[in-house]
Amino acid sequence: MKILQQAGNIEQMTDGSIVSPIGFEAGGVHAGLRYSKKDIGMIFTKLPASCAAVYTQSEVRAAPLEVTQNSINAEGKLHGIIVNSACANACTGKQGLLDAYETREVMAGKFNLPSRYFAVASTGVIGEYLEMDKIKKGISMIETSCNARAAKDFEEAILTTDTVTKSCSYRAVIDGKTITMGGAAKGSGMIHPNMATMLGFITTDANVESAELKAALCQAADASFNQITVDGDTSTNDMVLILANGAAGNRPLTSLHPEWDVFLGLLKAVAENLAKQIARDGEGATKLIEVNVSGMKTKQDAQQMAKVIVGSSLVKTAAYGADANWGRIIAAMGRSGLKFNPDAADILFGDILVFKEGEPHPFSEGAAKKYLEEDSITINVHLKEGNETGTAWGCDLTYDYVKINASYRT
């Protein structure tokens, strides 16, 4: 594999995927749950994998989340996960839960393993029941493999209104062993912080125990998936799941391991890459917006301020129109609920200073418009409350967002 970029010991691979780590297979098919697109995908590892997951913070949680939690809590090991992208299986009562458990049983039967070793994920329309005959058919049809085509089939099978697949892979050397980590995700609408609305799947051949894996995933999610927003709505089905099968042969990783930070770096790189791809592919979006806030008293405050700015509908529409209306930004900051001195605030579009220490700063409207017309823009906010920084990602708000969601069920 070719190296796309390198940061210290961590390398990003150009052609890596969810099956790049040793021992992982994937696949996806069209089982008839949707009109024509692939709609069922699975990931599998013959070696039992340590596992961890983070879930939606919504009070309304879909049946698959309960089933996945049941599997993970059994003994902290999984062999795989089955995903459908047509039916959320949310708000479906007892029947929905029974269907989710049956889906897990069918997946387990395919590999002749106990059902507790499998997780279930769903996305799609809320309030519809699974078509179990098609679910069973799809599971039987999938032939998992570790090649690039199989990975792409999985990536396509988990999409809903996404316009592109989302994947990445990184590797690093730990204990003299090459550790590889791959990821795939879906997400385009109903994306909001605190377990932003998506399905994300991460695989690694690192040897790490489930308890340590959960702590690492929570830390990585807080700096990535929980820092993106598209529309301010949170779904019933959000889940990010990580599997670590230990096939690389390194010594068990814990927070006391001298190279634990390298593993954390790998996980954060994968999580941030996937999160930014989700934000860039927001429904109807034309550009990715990154907001960097510096000079807050706490990390939490800086992250919250960045999320408020990037989540503002007025900031998002101004970005769509390439309008350097910094007033939208300072207004969002003012209603953030966070204490700061506006007379000590600076705002920049990229490196174009537009607001300095509480007052308008002369700038070229033409240069600012040209910058804001790019497909990836950065808003930088500098404050003087402390030394902490935070970053959040989102996208512009366009006419197409309304069109897509006005006819979601059709």
C-alpha positions as CSV (number, residue, x, y, z in Angstrom):
1,M,0.0,0.0,0.0
2,K,1.1,3.5,-0.7
3,I,1.6,6.1,2.0
4,L,-0.7,9.1,1.7
5,Q,0.7,11.1,4.5
6,Q,2.8,10.5,7.6
7,A,2.8,12.1,11.1
8,G,5.5,10.8,13.3
9,N,5.1,7.0,13.5
10,I,1.6,7.1,12.1
11,E,1.1,6.6,8.3
12,Q,-2.2,7.1,6.4
13,M,-2.7,4.5,3.5
14,T,-4.1,5.6,0.2
15,D,-5.9,2.3,-0.5
16,G,-6.6,1.1,3.0
17,S,-10.0,0.1,4.3
18,I,-12.0,-1.8,7.0
19,V,-10.3,-5.0,5.9
20,S,-6.7,-3.7,5.9
21,P,-6.0,-5.0,9.4
22,I,-5.0,-8.7,9.5
23,G,-7.8,-11.1,9.9
24,F,-10.8,-9.0,9.0
25,E,-13.3,-9.7,6.2
26,A,-16.3,-7.8,4.9
27,G,-19.1,-7.8,2.3
28,G,-22.3,-6.3,1.2
29,V,-25.3,-7.1,-1.1
30,H,-28.6,-5.9,-2.3
31,A,-31.2,-8.0,-0.5
32,G,-34.3,-6.2,-1.7
33,L,-34.8,-4.0,1.4
34,R,-34.3,-1.0,-0.9
35,Y,-35.2,-0.5,-4.5
36,S,-31.8,-1.1,-6.0
37,K,-28.9,-0.1,-3.8
38,K,-26.9,-2.5,-1.6
39,D,-28.7,-2.7,1.8
40,I,-27.0,-5.3,4.0
41,G,-23.4,-5.5,5.0
42,M,-21.2,-7.4,7.4
43,I,-17.8,-7.4,9.0
44,F,-16.2,-10.7,10.3
45,T,-13.1,-11.8,12.0
46,K,-12.3,-15.5,12.8
47,L,-10.2,-14.4,15.8
48,P,-12.4,-13.2,18.6
49,A,-12.0,-9.4,18.9
50,S,-12.0,-7.2,21.9
51,C,-14.7,-4.6,21.4
52,A,-16.2,-1.4,22.5
53,A,-18.9,1.0,21.3
54,V,-20.4,4.4,21.9
55,Y,-24.0,5.1,21.2
56,T,-26.6,7.8,20.6
57,Q,-27.4,10.1,23.6
58,S,-31.0,10.2,22.4
59,E,-33.6,9.0,24.9
60,V,-35.2,7.2,22.0
61,R,-32.9,4.3,21.1
62,A,-33.4,1.7,18.4
63,A,-33.6,-2.0,19.1
64,P,-30.2,-2.9,17.5
65,L,-28.4,-0.8,20.1
66,E,-29.8,-2.9,23.0
67,V,-28.8,-6.1,21.2
68,T,-25.3,-4.8,20.5
69,Q,-24.9,-3.8,24.2
70,N,-26.1,-7.2,25.2
71,S,-23.4,-8.8,23.0
72,I,-20.6,-6.6,24.2
73,N,-21.5,-6.9,27.8
74,A,-21.6,-10.7,27.6
75,E,-17.8,-11.1,27.6
76,G,-16.3,-8.2,25.7
77,K,-15.6,-10.2,22.6
78,L,-17.1,-10.1,19.1
79,H,-16.6,-11.9,15.8
80,G,-18.6,-9.5,13.7
81,I,-21.5,-7.2,13.0
82,I,-24.4,-7.2,10.6
83,V,-25.8,-3.9,9.3
84,N,-28.9,-2.9,7.3
85,S,-29.4,0.5,5.7
86,A,-33.1,0.4,4.9
87,C,-34.9,0.1,8.2
88,A,-33.8,1.8,11.4
89,N,-35.9,-0.7,13.4
90,A,-36.6,2.1,15.9
91,C,-39.9,2.7,17.7
92,T,-41.0,-0.8,16.8
93,G,-41.7,-2.1,20.3
94,K,-41.3,-5.8,21.3
95,Q,-41.4,-7.0,17.7
96,G,-38.5,-4.8,16.7
97,L,-36.4,-6.1,19.6
98,L,-37.3,-9.7,18.7
99,D,-36.4,-9.0,15.1
100,A,-33.0,-7.5,16.1
101,Y,-32.2,-10.6,18.2
102,E,-33.3,-12.9,15.4
103,T,-31.0,-11.0,13.0
104,R,-28.1,-11.6,15.4
105,E,-29.0,-15.4,15.5
106,V,-29.1,-15.7,11.8
107,M,-25.7,-13.9,11.5
108,A,-24.2,-16.3,14.2
109,G,-25.7,-19.3,12.4
110,K,-23.9,-18.3,9.2
111,F,-20.5,-18.7,10.9
112,N,-21.6,-21.5,13.4
113,L,-20.7,-19.4,16.4
114,P,-22.7,-18.4,19.5
115,S,-25.0,-15.4,18.9
116,R,-23.4,-13.4,21.8
117,Y,-20.3,-12.9,19.5
118,F,-22.2,-10.7,17.0
119,A,-23.5,-7.1,17.0
120,V,-26.4,-5.6,15.1
121,A,-26.7,-2.1,13.6
122,S,-29.4,-0.5,11.5
123,T,-30.1,2.8,9.8
124,G,-33.0,4.1,7.6
125,V,-36.6,5.0,8.2
126,I,-37.9,5.1,11.8
127,G,-41.1,3.3,12.7
128,E,-41.0,0.5,10.1
129,Y,-40.6,-3.2,10.9
130,L,-37.7,-5.3,9.4
131,E,-38.6,-7.5,6.5
132,M,-37.0,-10.6,8.1
133,D,-37.3,-12.8,5.0
134,K,-35.1,-10.3,3.1
135,I,-32.7,-9.9,6.1
136,K,-32.2,-13.7,6.2
137,K,-31.8,-13.8,2.4
138,G,-29.2,-11.0,2.5
139,I,-27.2,-12.6,5.2
140,S,-27.0,-15.9,3.3
141,M,-26.0,-14.1,0.1
142,I,-23.0,-12.3,1.5
143,E,-19.6,-13.8,0.9
144,T,-17.1,-12.0,3.1
145,S,-13.5,-11.4,1.8
146,C,-10.5,-9.4,2.7
147,N,-10.1,-7.7,-0.7
148,A,-10.8,-4.2,-1.8
149,R,-14.0,-5.0,-3.6
150,A,-15.5,-6.6,-0.5
151,A,-14.6,-3.6,1.6
152,K,-16.3,-1.3,-1.0
153,D,-19.4,-3.5,-1.0
154,F,-19.7,-3.1,2.7
155,E,-19.1,0.7,2.5
156,E,-21.9,1.0,-0.1
157,A,-24.3,-1.3,1.8
158,I,-24.4,1.0,4.9
159,L,-25.2,4.2,3.1
160,T,-28.6,6.1,3.1
161,T,-28.7,9.6,1.7
162,D,-24.8,9.7,1.6
163,T,-23.4,10.7,-1.8
164,V,-20.1,9.0,-1.2
165,T,-18.6,6.1,0.8
166,K,-16.4,7.0,3.7
167,S,-13.4,5.0,4.7
168,C,-9.7,5.3,5.7
169,S,-6.8,3.3,7.1
170,Y,-3.7,4.1,9.1
171,R,-0.8,2.1,10.5
172,A,2.0,2.5,13.0
173,V,4.7,0.3,14.6
174,I,4.1,-0.7,18.2
175,D,6.3,-3.3,20.0
176,G,8.2,-3.7,16.7
177,K,4.9,-4.9,15.1
178,T,3.0,-3.1,12.4
179,I,-0.4,-2.2,13.8
180,T,-3.1,-1.4,11.2
181,M,-6.4,0.3,11.8
182,G,-9.2,0.8,9.3
183,G,-12.6,2.4,9.4
184,A,-15.8,2.9,7.5
185,A,-18.8,5.1,8.2
186,K,-22.1,6.4,7.0
187,G,-23.7,9.7,7.9
188,S,-25.2,12.6,6.0
189,G,-28.2,13.9,7.8
190,M,-29.4,14.0,11.4
191,I,-25.9,14.7,12.4
192,H,-25.3,16.5,15.8
193,P,-22.7,16.4,18.6
194,N,-22.8,14.1,21.6
195,M,-22.7,10.9,19.6
196,A,-23.3,12.6,16.3
197,T,-25.7,10.7,14.1
198,M,-23.9,8.1,12.2
199,L,-22.8,4.5,12.0
200,G,-19.1,4.0,12.3
201,F,-17.0,0.9,12.3
202,I,-13.3,0.6,13.2
203,T,-11.2,-2.5,12.9
204,T,-7.6,-3.1,14.2
205,D,-5.3,-6.0,14.5
206,A,-3.8,-4.6,17.7
207,N,-3.9,-6.6,20.9
208,V,-5.8,-4.5,23.4
209,E,-8.3,-5.4,26.1
210,S,-12.0,-4.3,25.9
211,A,-11.9,-2.0,29.0
212,E,-8.9,-0.1,27.7
213,L,-10.5,0.0,24.2
214,K,-13.6,1.6,25.6
215,A,-11.7,4.3,27.3
216,A,-9.7,5.0,24.2
217,L,-12.8,5.1,22.0
218,C,-14.6,7.5,24.3
219,Q,-11.6,9.8,24.2
220,A,-11.3,9.6,20.4
221,A,-15.1,10.1,19.9
222,D,-15.1,13.2,22.1
223,A,-12.5,14.9,19.9
224,S,-14.1,13.8,16.6
225,F,-17.6,12.3,16.2
226,N,-18.9,14.4,19.0
227,Q,-17.5,17.5,17.4
228,I,-19.4,17.4,14.1
229,T,-22.8,18.7,13.2
230,V,-24.9,19.0,10.0
231,D,-28.4,20.0,11.1
232,G,-28.7,19.9,14.9
233,D,-30.7,16.6,15.0
234,T,-29.7,13.4,16.7
235,S,-30.8,10.0,15.6
236,T,-32.1,6.9,17.4
237,N,-29.5,4.6,15.9
238,D,-26.1,6.2,16.3
239,M,-23.3,3.8,17.0
240,V,-19.5,3.7,16.6
241,L,-18.0,0.2,17.2
242,I,-14.4,-0.9,17.3
243,L,-13.0,-4.4,17.0
244,A,-9.4,-5.4,18.0
245,N,-8.5,-9.0,17.1
246,G,-4.9,-9.0,18.2
247,A,-3.6,-10.6,15.0
248,A,-0.6,-8.2,14.8
249,G,1.0,-10.0,17.8
250,N,2.0,-7.0,19.9
251,R,2.1,-7.2,23.7
252,P,-1.3,-6.3,25.2
253,L,-1.8,-2.6,25.1
254,T,-2.9,-0.7,28.2
255,S,-2.6,2.9,29.3
256,L,0.6,1.8,31.1
257,H,2.2,0.6,27.9
258,P,5.1,2.9,26.8
259,E,3.5,3.2,23.3
260,W,-0.1,3.6,24.4
261,D,-0.1,7.2,23.0
262,V,0.8,5.7,19.5
263,F,-2.3,3.6,19.7
264,L,-4.4,6.5,20.8
265,G,-2.9,8.5,17.9
266,L,-4.0,5.8,15.4
267,L,-7.5,5.8,16.8
268,K,-7.8,9.5,16.9
269,A,-6.6,9.7,13.3
270,V,-9.2,7.2,12.0
271,A,-12.0,8.8,14.0
272,E,-11.2,12.4,12.9
273,N,-10.8,11.4,9.3
274,L,-14.2,9.6,9.3
275,A,-15.9,12.4,11.2
276,K,-14.7,15.0,8.7
277,Q,-15.8,12.9,5.8
278,I,-19.3,12.7,7.4
279,A,-19.4,16.5,7.9
280,R,-18.2,17.2,4.3
281,D,-21.0,14.9,3.0
282,G,-23.8,16.6,4.9
283,E,-27.1,16.4,3.1
284,G,-27.0,19.0,0.3
285,A,-23.7,20.3,1.4
286,T,-21.2,22.0,-0.9
287,K,-18.3,22.6,1.5
288,L,-16.7,21.4,4.8
289,I,-16.5,24.0,7.5
290,E,-13.8,23.7,10.3
291,V,-14.0,26.0,13.3
292,N,-11.0,26.4,15.6
293,V,-11.4,28.2,18.9
294,S,-8.4,29.1,21.0
295,G,-8.0,31.0,24.3
296,M,-10.7,29.4,26.5
297,K,-10.4,28.4,30.1
298,T,-11.2,24.7,29.6
299,K,-11.0,22.3,26.7
300,Q,-14.7,21.6,27.1
301,D,-15.5,25.3,26.8
302,A,-13.4,25.6,23.6
303,Q,-15.0,22.6,22.0
304,Q,-18.5,23.8,23.0
305,M,-17.9,27.3,21.5
306,A,-16.6,25.7,18.3
307,K,-19.7,23.5,18.1
308,V,-22.1,26.4,18.6
309,I,-20.5,28.4,15.8
310,V,-20.3,25.6,13.3
311,G,-23.9,24.5,14.1
312,S,-25.4,28.0,13.6
313,S,-27.9,28.0,10.7
314,L,-26.9,31.6,10.0
315,V,-23.2,30.8,9.9
316,K,-23.9,27.8,7.7
317,T,-26.1,29.8,5.2
318,A,-23.5,32.6,5.1
319,A,-20.9,30.0,4.2
320,Y,-23.1,28.6,1.4
321,G,-23.4,32.1,0.0
322,A,-19.7,32.8,0.4
323,D,-20.7,35.9,2.5
324,A,-18.0,37.0,5.0
325,N,-20.6,38.0,7.5
326,W,-18.6,37.8,10.7
327,G,-21.6,39.2,12.6
328,R,-23.2,35.7,12.3
329,I,-20.2,34.2,14.1
330,I,-20.0,36.7,17.0
331,A,-23.8,36.4,17.5
332,A,-23.5,32.6,17.8
333,M,-20.7,33.0,20.3
334,G,-22.9,35.4,22.3
335,R,-25.7,32.9,22.8
336,S,-23.3,30.0,23.5
337,G,-23.8,30.2,27.2
338,L,-20.1,30.5,27.7
339,K,-18.4,33.5,29.4
340,F,-16.0,35.5,27.3
341,N,-14.9,39.1,26.6
342,P,-16.0,40.1,23.1
343,D,-13.8,43.1,23.3
344,A,-10.8,40.7,23.3
345,A,-12.1,38.5,20.5
346,D,-10.6,38.1,17.0
347,I,-12.3,36.3,14.1
348,L,-10.6,35.2,10.9
349,F,-11.8,33.4,7.7
350,G,-8.7,31.3,7.0
351,D,-6.0,33.9,7.6
352,I,-8.2,36.9,6.7
353,L,-8.7,39.0,9.8
354,V,-12.3,40.5,9.8
355,F,-12.9,41.2,13.5
356,K,-10.2,42.4,15.9
357,E,-10.5,42.9,19.7
358,G,-14.2,43.7,19.6
359,E,-14.2,45.9,16.5
360,P,-14.6,45.5,12.7
361,H,-11.2,45.1,10.9
362,P,-10.8,46.3,7.3
363,F,-10.5,43.4,4.8
364,S,-11.0,42.7,1.1
365,E,-14.5,41.5,0.5
366,G,-13.3,40.1,-2.8
367,A,-10.5,38.0,-1.2
368,A,-12.8,36.8,1.5
369,K,-15.5,35.8,-1.0
370,K,-12.9,33.9,-3.1
371,Y,-11.8,32.0,0.0
372,L,-15.3,31.2,1.2
373,E,-16.1,29.8,-2.3
374,E,-13.6,27.0,-1.7
375,D,-14.9,23.5,-0.9
376,S,-13.2,23.5,2.5
377,I,-13.1,26.6,4.7
378,T,-11.8,27.4,8.2
379,I,-13.1,29.9,10.7
380,N,-10.6,30.8,13.4
381,V,-11.6,32.5,16.7
382,H,-9.1,33.7,19.1
383,L,-10.1,34.7,22.7
384,K,-8.1,35.6,25.8
385,E,-9.9,33.7,28.5
386,G,-7.3,30.9,28.9
387,N,-5.0,28.6,27.0
388,E,-7.3,25.8,25.8
389,T,-8.3,25.1,22.2
390,G,-11.2,23.2,20.5
391,T,-12.2,22.3,17.0
392,A,-15.5,21.3,15.4
393,W,-16.6,20.4,11.9
394,G,-19.8,21.0,9.9
395,C,-21.0,22.0,6.5
396,D,-23.0,24.7,4.8
397,L,-26.8,24.7,4.7
398,T,-28.2,24.7,1.1
399,Y,-31.5,24.5,-0.7
400,D,-30.9,20.8,-1.4
401,Y,-31.0,19.9,2.3
402,V,-34.7,20.9,2.3
403,K,-35.3,19.0,-0.9
404,I,-33.7,15.8,0.4
405,N,-35.5,15.8,3.7
406,A,-38.9,16.8,2.3
407,S,-39.0,13.5,0.4
408,Y,-36.9,11.2,2.6
409,R,-39.4,8.4,2.7
410,T,-39.9,8.4,-1.0
